[in-house]
């Protein structure tokens, strides 16, 4: 059974510090399913317009941009508790849309539907223990399962396609690392 543990957010400069809940998926029944789905979902995220791999990649993108216009305003944002706030139905829909767009061969195995059903198992069958008591996570995804970062990145990519890139005003540059936006 997965175990929930808490990581203190010591950077918040509050006493006692708030905690980030982590559910260790090591050795749990959905661990390998999560890893398998992550292999396919993670591959698709590199094609997102906003994709940032790491700090080095971000710095290169900034350097490639050149000198900023005089009226440029720099803005950063963070999505609050993204992993645990992704509605399961919307997250699964976003994953299916991504697979349908990127894995277009109807005879490809595993099928897109199979991958989404496996993702659903990871999301909805995540039981864990905390202080000796068993719980079942009913919404969002657990930090600590392999597919969680790819799932969150994919969900945000779907959000951007619907709400950011369709808006009549566009930023000079829009980049994102999981839930950190520049």
C-alpha positions in Angstrom: 0.0 0.0 0.0 1.2 3.5 -0.9 2.3 5.6 2.1 1.4 9.3 2.5 4.1 11.5 3.9 4.5 15.3 4.2 7.4 17.5 3.0 7.6 20.8 4.8 7.6 23.9 2.6 10.4 25.6 4.6 10.7 28.3 1.9 7.3 29.7 2.9 8.9 31.3 6.0 5.8 30.5 8.2 5.9 28.6 11.5 4.9 25.9 11.5 5.6 25.5 7.8 2.8 24.2 5.6 3.4 20.8 4.1 3.2 19.2 0.6 1.5 15.8 0.7 3.4 13.1 -1.2 2.0 9.6 -1.8 4.9 7.2 -2.4 3.9 4.9 -5.2 6.9 2.7 -4.9 5.8 -0.9 -4.9 2.1 -0.1 -5.1 -0.3 -2.0 -7.5 -0.5 0.9 -9.9 3.3 1.8 -10.0 4.1 0.0 -13.3 0.8 1.1 -14.9 1.7 4.7 -14.1 5.2 4.3 -15.5 3.8 2.7 -18.7 1.3 5.5 -19.4 3.9 8.1 -18.5 6.1 6.8 -21.3 3.4 7.7 -23.9 2.1 10.9 -22.3 5.5 12.4 -21.5 6.6 12.0 -25.1 3.6 14.1 -26.3 4.3 17.0 -23.9 7.6 18.0 -25.6 5.5 19.3 -28.6 3.6 21.9 -26.5 4.2 25.5 -27.5 4.8 26.5 -23.8 7.1 23.5 -23.0 10.1 24.2 -20.8 12.3 21.2 -20.1 14.5 22.7 -17.4 16.3 25.9 -16.3 18.9 25.6 -19.0 16.2 25.3 -21.6 14.4 28.3 -20.2 17.6 30.4 -20.3 18.2 29.5 -23.9 14.6 30.4 -24.9 15.1 33.8 -23.1 18.4 34.3 -24.9 16.9 33.5 -28.3 14.3 36.1 -27.7 16.8 38.9 -27.8 16.2 42.4 -26.5 12.8 42.9 -25.0 10.6 45.9 -26.1 10.6 48.9 -23.9 7.0 48.5 -22.9 7.4 44.8 -22.0 6.1 43.6 -18.6 7.5 40.5 -17.1 5.0 38.3 -15.3 5.3 35.0 -13.4 2.5 32.8 -12.1 2.1 29.6 -10.3 -0.9 27.3 -10.4 -1.9 26.6 -6.9 -1.9 22.9 -5.9 -2.2 21.8 -9.6 -1.8 18.1 -9.1 -4.6 17.6 -6.5 -6.9 20.1 -8.3 -7.1 18.5 -11.7 -10.7 17.2 -12.1 -10.3 13.6 -13.2 -12.9 13.8 -16.0 -11.2 16.9 -17.5 -7.7 15.4 -17.1 -8.7 12.1 -18.8 -10.4 14.0 -21.6 -7.3 16.1 -22.1 -5.2 12.9 -22.3 -7.5 11.3 -24.8 -7.5 14.5 -27.0 -3.7 14.5 -26.9 -3.4 10.8 -27.8 -5.9 11.2 -30.6 -3.9 14.2 -32.0 -0.5 12.6 -31.7 -1.2 8.9 -32.1 -3.3 8.9 -35.2 -2.8 5.4 -36.5 -6.0 3.5 -35.5 -4.2 0.1 -35.4 -1.5 1.4 -33.0 -1.0 -0.7 -29.9 -1.7 0.0 -27.1 -4.8 1.9 -28.3 -5.4 5.4 -27.1 -8.5 4.2 -25.2 -6.4 1.6 -23.4 -3.9 4.2 -22.3 -6.7 6.5 -21.0 -8.3 3.5 -19.2 -4.9 2.7 -17.6 -4.5 6.3 -16.6 -8.0 6.3 -15.1 -6.9 3.2 -13.0 -3.9 5.2 -11.6 -6.1 8.1 -10.8 -9.1 6.3 -9.3 -7.5 3.3 -7.6 -4.9 5.1 -5.6 -5.3 3.9 -2.1 -2.8 4.9 0.5 -2.1 4.7 4.2 -1.5 7.6 6.6 -0.9 7.0 10.3 -2.1 3.4 9.8 -5.5 4.4 8.3 -6.4 3.5 4.7 -7.7 6.2 2.3 -8.7 6.3 -1.4 -7.8 9.4 -3.4 -11.0 10.5 -5.2 -9.8 13.5 -7.1 -6.7 14.9 -8.8 -3.4 13.0 -9.0 -1.0 12.1 -6.3 2.5 13.7 -6.2 4.6 10.6 -6.1 3.1 8.6 -8.9 5.3 8.5 -12.1 2.7 9.8 -14.5 1.7 12.8 -12.3 4.1 15.5 -13.9 3.2 14.4 -17.5 -0.5 14.3 -16.6 -0.3 17.9 -15.1 1.7 19.2 -18.1 -0.8 17.7 -20.5 -3.7 19.1 -18.6 -2.2 22.6 -18.7 -1.5 22.2 -22.4 -5.2 21.5 -23.0 -6.1 24.6 -20.9 -3.7 26.7 -22.9 -5.2 25.5 -26.3 -8.6 26.4 -25.0 -8.1 29.6 -23.1 -4.7 31.1 -23.8 -4.0 30.7 -27.5 -7.6 31.5 -28.6 -7.6 34.9 -26.8 -7.3 37.9 -29.1 -4.4 39.4 -27.1 -1.2 37.3 -27.1 1.9 37.7 -25.0 5.3 38.1 -26.6 6.3 34.9 -25.0 4.4 32.3 -22.9 6.4 29.6 -21.3 5.6 27.0 -18.6 7.4 24.4 -16.5 4.7 22.1 -15.2 2.7 24.8 -13.2 5.2 27.7 -13.2 4.3 30.2 -15.9 6.5 33.0 -17.4 
